[in-house]
Amino acid sequence: MNGSALWRVALATIIAIIPMGMTGPLIAVEMDRQGLDASAIGVYAALPFAAVLAMTWVVPRILHRIGTLRGFQLAIAVSALATVWATITRDYSAWCLAAVINGAAGALLWVAAEAVIAAHAPPERLGRITGLYQTALAAALAVGPLIPVVMGWTLGTAAPIAWACAVAAVVPVLGLSGVAREAGAPPRSLLRMVAVVPALAVLAATGGVFEAGLSTLGTVQALDAGAAETTAPAVAAAIALGSFAVQYPLGWAADRLPARQLARGSLVALILSALALPAALDWFALMLALAALWGAVGGGLYTLTMIRVGRETRDLGIASVAAAVIACYTTGSVVGPLIAGWAIDLAPRHGLALVLGTLATLALATVLWLERRVG
């Protein structure tokens, strides 16, 4: 694949992220306005990630059979339709179904784009290129929820912008051809890939909990703490901005420092953030700072994992390993809103902090044990 095709695929992915980041928090606000509790909103927030998780079992085989480009183009088109539908409906069941469709399409898009970056970026610059790509993705995630906050838009007033972005995402890959079917090792079992790289699996899952998994429920926590409906989505924007700020510097550092050490320090930072969360409920600025840290560290753990995939697992088949890492990240993204919603309902002030601190501590202990066990 030539460099132009690689970056056109990356650009389409980045544009497609904007309406997803824009509509998720706004739909959560609309659900809250309708009187739905945090657990129900958590189920909605988990559904697209659950669909991604289900699809990762078959995505490597789909891409191997029909080709990376064809699968990517199909995913972009279906995602655009699901996004338009989600902004039109005001029914909880329809929102949930649109989330499932968007998630299934997102799995094809996600694995294809990550596999292209990991397989075709020069090894000596893989960290910086991966960091730059993840920075662009984080910027798109930040722009999505930030624009409605700045403009004071509701779901209805933001809908036309979401439609335009969803359609624009299709444009970069129109007329693009010549991307071959997945090369290298044939597709392998998802569970087998997880067993081969267990420490990476734990890191990816933890990143999913703190970055994607807290985007919607962080907004709900802010609402419960007294934030206004027009400012609460700033939590989701802060998560995305934190991820945006750290990706390229982290990729640069990963070209020079051991990725394992960077990941361990990230987990310690997450533990400390959980300890500070109860105080943030009385100080919205601190809530935003913690959200930015969740995005920076959660997104950073995923980036570090994908850098190691590109460097250490080429003989296993990049698409298969990338799908396994994405499945683990997505598992964290599914578990995150479910347990966060349950924790907020059970103990509004301390529940979320207790759950997040426990998860981060267990992740650090598990990674240390796994890395020591494999040498």
N, C-alpha and C positions, 0 to 999 in steps of 0.2 A: 504494500500500500504506500502511495506517495504521501509526502507531507501535507499537500493540499487536501487530500481526502480525509486524512486523520483530523485536521483541524476543522473541516466542515462537519464531521460527525460530532466533534466536541462542541462546536458552536450551536448545532441543533439541540444538543442535550441541555446546554446552558439556557437557551431561550425557553425550552419546555419547562424548566424548573420554576420560572417566574410565576406563571399562573397557579402552580401548585402551592407555592409559598404564600401567595396572595389570598387564595380562597380558603385554605384550611383554617386559619385563625378566625376569619370573618364568619365562616359557617359555624364555628364553635360559639362565637358571640351570639349568632342568630339562634342557635339551639338553647343557649342559656336564657335568652329573652323569651323563648317559648316555654321555659320552665323545666327543661330536662336537667336531670341531676348530673354530677360530675362522672359517675360511673357510666351512664349512657353515652356521654360525650367521649369518654375514654374508649368505649367500644368502637365508636365511629372512627376515632383517630387511629386505632389499631388495625382497622380493616385493610387499608391499602398495603400496609406492611405485611399483614397476614397473606394477602394475595401474592405479594412479591415472594414471600417465603415459600408458598406452595409452588410457584412457577419456577423457582430456582432449581427444582428437582429435574425439570425437563428442558430448561433453556439451553444448556450446552448441546443437547441433542438436536434441538430445533436449529440452532445456529450452524451446527455441523452439517445439517441436512439441506437447509435452504440458503445458507450464506449469511454472513454478518450484516451486510447492507440491506438485504431484503427484509430480514427480521427487524432491523432498526427502523426502516421506513414504515413498516406495518405498525410498529409500536408507537411511533410519533403520531400517525394518523388517528389511531384508536384513542390515544391519550387526549388529543385535541377534542374529539367528540365527547368524551367523558367529562372533560373540564367544562365545556359549554353546558352540558346537561346539569352538572352540579350547581352552576350559578343560576339556573332558571328555576329549578324545583325549590319548594319549601317544605317538602315532606321528608321525615326522618328516614323512612325505609328507602326512598329514592336516593337520598344522599349516601346511604350506606352502600347501595348497589353501585352507584357511580364510583365510589371509593374503591370497591373491589375491582371494577373494570380498569380504572386508572392504575391500580397497583399491578394488575396482571400485565398491562402494557408496559409499565415502568420496569418490570423485571427484564424484559427483552432489551429495552433501551439501556438499562443500567449495566447489565453484564456485557453487552456488545461494546459499549463505550469504554468501560474499564479494561476489557481484554485488549482492545485496540491500543490504548495508551501503554499498558504493561508490555505488550508484545513488540511494539514498533518504536518506542522511544529509545534513544541511545542509552546503553547501560550506565555510562559514566555521568549522564545528566538525568537519569531517571527520577531521582529525588526532586530536583528542581522542576522538571516538566510535570511530574505528578502534583507537586505542590502548586504550580501555576494553574493547572487544570482545576484542582480542588478549590483554589482561591476564587476562580471564576464561578464555579458552582455555588460557593458560599455567598458570593456577591449577589448572584441571582436569587438565592434563598432570602437574603436580606432585603433586596429590593421589593420582593413580593409583599411581605407583611408591612414593610416600612412605608410604602406609598399610601395605603389607606390610612395609616396613622397620621402622616403628615397632612394629608388632604382632608381628613375627617370623614372618609367614605364608609358607607355600609356595604353589605354584600351586593345590594342592588345597584348602587352607583359605581362599584368597582367592576361589575360584570363585563361591560364592553372592553375594558382594558385587558381583562383575562382572556376574552375571546380573541382579541387581536394577537396577543402573545402566543396563544395556543396554535393559531393558524400560521403565524410567522415562523414557528419552530420547524414547520415542514419544509420551508423554502431552501435552507442550505443543502439539503440532501436530494432535492429535485434534480434529475438528470445525472446524478452521481452513479457511476457504475464501475465495475472492474474489481470490486472487493471480493476476494475469493472466499470459499468456504473455510471454516476453521482448520488451520494446519496443525501439524504436530501430533501429539498423542490423542487417541480417540477419547470421547467423553467417558468419564468415570463416575461412579456412585458418589453422591453428595456426602453420605456418611463416611465413606472411605476417605474422601478428601479432608473432612473435618478431623478424622482420626490421625491423618498424616501430619497435620499442622494444628494440634490442639491449643497451644498457647496463642497462636494467631486468632483462633476461633474465639477464645475468651476475650481477647482485646477488642476484636471487632464487635462482639455482642455488647460489651460495656460501652463502647463508643456509641452504639445505636441507642442504648437507654438514655444517655445524657445529651445527645445531640437531637436526633429526630424524635425520640420518645418523649421528650419534655416540651417540645415546641407548643403543642396545643394545651396540655395540662398545666404548663407553666402560666399560660394565659388565664386558665381557670383559677389557679392558686392566687394570682394577682387580683382577679375579680373578688374572690372570697376575702382578700385582705383589704378590700375597699377601693381598689383602682376603678377608674371610670371605664365604661365600655369602649370609649375611643382611644384610651391610653393603654389598656391591658394588653392588646396585641403587640405592644412594644417589647414584651418579654420574648416573643418569638423572633422579633427582629434582632434583639440583643444576642440571642443564641446564634443566629445566622451571622451577625457582624463579628462575634467572637471567633467563629470558625473561619470567616473570611480573613481576619487579621493574622491568623497564625499559620495558615497552610504553606505559603511560600517560604517564610523563615524556617518552618519545621522541615520542609523538603530540603532546603539548603543545608540545615544542620544534619539531616540524615545522610547527606553525601559525605559528611566529615566525621560524625560521631556514631557510636553503636546505637542502632534503633531500639535495642532492648532497654538500654539505660533511659532513653527518652520516654519510653512507654511507662517504665516504673515510676519516674518522676511525675508523669501525668496522672497516674492513679492516686498518688499521694495528694495531689492538688484537689482531686475530686472528693477525697475523704474530708479534707479541710473545708471545702465548700459546703458539704452537708452539715457540718458543725455550725456554720454561720447562718444557715437558712432561717431558723426561727426568728433571729433578730431582723432579717430582711423583710419580714411581714409587717413591720412597723416603719420601714424606711424603704420606699420604692426605689430609690437610687441604688441601694445595696442589692435589692432584688435584681435590678438590671445588670449590675456588676457580676453577680453570681451567674446569671443567665449567660452573659458573655463568656464567663469561664467554662460553663458547661459546653457551650458551642465550640470554644477553642480546644478544650481537652478531648471532648467526645469526637469532634471532627478530626482532631490530630491523631487519635488512636487509629481511626479508620485509614487515614493517609499513611501512617507508618506501616500499617498492615499491608496495604496495597503495594508500597515500595518493596517490602520484603517478598511479596508474591512475585513481582517482576524480576527480582534478583535471585531468588532461591528456588523457584518451582517451575522453571521453564520446561524441564524434562517431564513434568507431570501433566502438561497441558494447561496453558494459561486460562482458557475459558472455564475449565472444570474447577480449578483452584479459585479463580475469581468468583465463580458462582457460589462456592462453599463459603468464602469470606463474606460475600454479600448476604447469603442466607443467615449467617451468624449475626451480622450487623442488623439485619431485618428482624431477627428473633428478639434482639434487644429493643428494637423500635416497636415491636408488638407488645412485649412484656412491659416496657416503660409506661405507656399511657394506661394500661390495665391496672398495674399495681399502684401507679400514682393516683389514679381516680379513686381506687379503693382506699388508699392511705389518707387522702384528703377528706373523704366522707367519714372515715372512722375517727380520725384525729386531726381536725383542720389546722392546728398550729404546729404540731410536732410530727405528724404521721409521715409526711413526705421526706422530711429530713432524716428520720430514722431509717426509712426504707433505702434512700439513696446512699447514706453512709454505710449501711450494712452491705449493699451490693458492691460498692467500691472496695471495701475492705476484703470481702470474699474474693473479688477479682484479683487484687494484688497478691493475696496469699496463694491463690491457685496458679497464677502465672509464675510466681517464684518457685513453687513446687514443681511445675511442669518443666520449666527451663533447667532446673537443677537435675531433674530426673533424666532428661535427654542429653545432659552433658554441657 
